[in-house]
Amino acid sequence: MKYNVIDVEATQLQKNYNIGILSAKLLEASHLEQERIDELFSEDNTLSTSHAQCVMDCCQRLLLAKERNEKVMIAGDYDADGICSTAIMKMTLNHLKIQNGYYIPDRMKEGYGLSANTVQLAYEKGYGLLITVDNGVKAHEAIQKANDLGLDIIITDHHQIDEAIETANVVHPDYMEPEFQYLSGAGVALQIARNLIGNNDIQTALAAVALIADVMPLWKETRKIVKRGISILKQGKPRSLLYLLYPGSSVDMNAITFSIVPKLNSLGRMSDIANVNTMVTYLLSNNEEQMRKYAQQVDVVNNKRKEISATISDTAIKMIADEKFPILYKENFHEGVSGLVAGKLVSQLQRPVLVMAKSGDVIKGSGRSVPGFNIFDFFKDFDGLVAFGGHEQAVGISIDASQFEQFHQTAQKKMEKTGFTYTEPSLDAIRIQAEDVTFDNIADIGCLMPYPKQMIEPNFAIENMHVVERKESAKMVKYMIANATGGFEAVLYKSRNLPAPTLPKRLVGKLSISRWRGRVSLQMILEDIA
């Protein structure tokens, strides 16, 4: 990754908002509208509740199910947002004493979303109402099946609506008040829950984790939910989510992003050795011993996921040939991690990549792209796709094995015609002085948390610093940088494959306060060095 070092004048912003120089420079460099800046510093963190007609209609139908003593089936999804959505909805129906069940499909055997077969089974088991969470706007066949059976269905989702949905009961941010426009599936489920049973800390924390997992824009009500959810987690609840943190981890967005979310996702990805449906029961559990044991089992699954991902990534990178669009297929690749592998390769190659595996008579895979190349538009008009979905930067594709060679050739020819060129992306790093690295200035960046993705990445560049000491170990090189307040450590992990000069002239990285074994220190985790 290339870094452009930029100079930012933010003295006036610093005075206006009484913030540290680092926070001020991040704000100035992000060119946010005044409305967004006001949101960042707003002290109003009171959660709101949507009273949109679609939400109220959904609530009325659920209450009618209670009155009629109907069984309600919750149809969920296998990612973190879908799992949390399912847990929120089940908790709500349990609280209302509405008979209910839930089902999250097997990622490998059934694929994404509500299927017509699941609708048929729900009907045969006596369910009188179906409600989807975090899916459904594309489940046209399943909705038609429900309509044919006379089975009422409510769709609650946040994904893009591309065509008319054949039911009147659709709860979606597009149909809600403007402040709810950035909700994920769990955020939508939370609004239904708040109307039916009021404020609930466990549900808010689940929604916050889901919103972070789905990388939703952290503005409006979404920002409030995430801030409130992190606060609840810091208070020690729900215990089920906290058990998914790595030992000794603090409770913040990074910990949620890199510890809780991957573990939630791992059960869906590894459906050959785990049942994602068990995660919902775990999230709603109050039994400490059961939670502890289950969390240990999730660690095993997640570690296996990481091991398989690493192995496939190593194999896939060696398969890269001189072709216009890398489509990397091996029969024994694990389809559950194909998206993770594709994402890793895209970051290395800076070009779109599709990673595929064999599943019966079908070859299935996931593609990831780079900014400026719409991978969804590229594949959407291909003939013969068994299944297809996604968005601008990510797709899922299934194709009959007998059609794979033709599919591969078509992709190469089409890619050549696009004329798309691959350029190494660059990020801006804000120039600061070594003297700016203080406890107060780094802690002050916390005023911007949760950090919106619309802001510049918090990378800083320091030049002409005084290196007091250089230490090297098997995994890292650590520089001690002097300043008037006691100095800080600049840490370069060897896994980044960057040279580690004795006396570097420039450091680029992210600043943090490290707390390890009772020792508190300032750190710059290096992204680049010269």
Secondary structure by P-SEA (a helix, b strand, c coil): cbbbbbbbbcaaaaaaccccaaaaaaaaaacccaaaaaaaaccccbbbbbccaaaaaaaaaaaaaaaabbbbbbbbbccaaaaaaaaaaaaaaaaacccbbbbbcccccccccccaaaaaaaaaacccbbbbccccccaaaaaaaaaaacbbbbbbccccccccccccccccccccccccccccaaaaaaaaaaacccccaaaaaaaaaaaaaacccccaaaaaaaaaaaaaaaaccaaaaaaacccccccccccccccaaaaaaccccccccccaaaaaaaaacccaaaaaaaaaaaaaaaaaaaaaaaaaaaaaaaacccccccccccccccccaaaaaaaaaaaaacbbbbbcccccccccbbbbbcccccccccccccccccccccccccbbbbbcccaaaaaaaaaaaaaaaacccccbbbbbbbbbccccccaaaaaacccccccccccccbbbbbcccccccccccccbbbbbbbccccbbbbbbbcccccccccccccccbbbbbbbcccbbbbbbbccccc
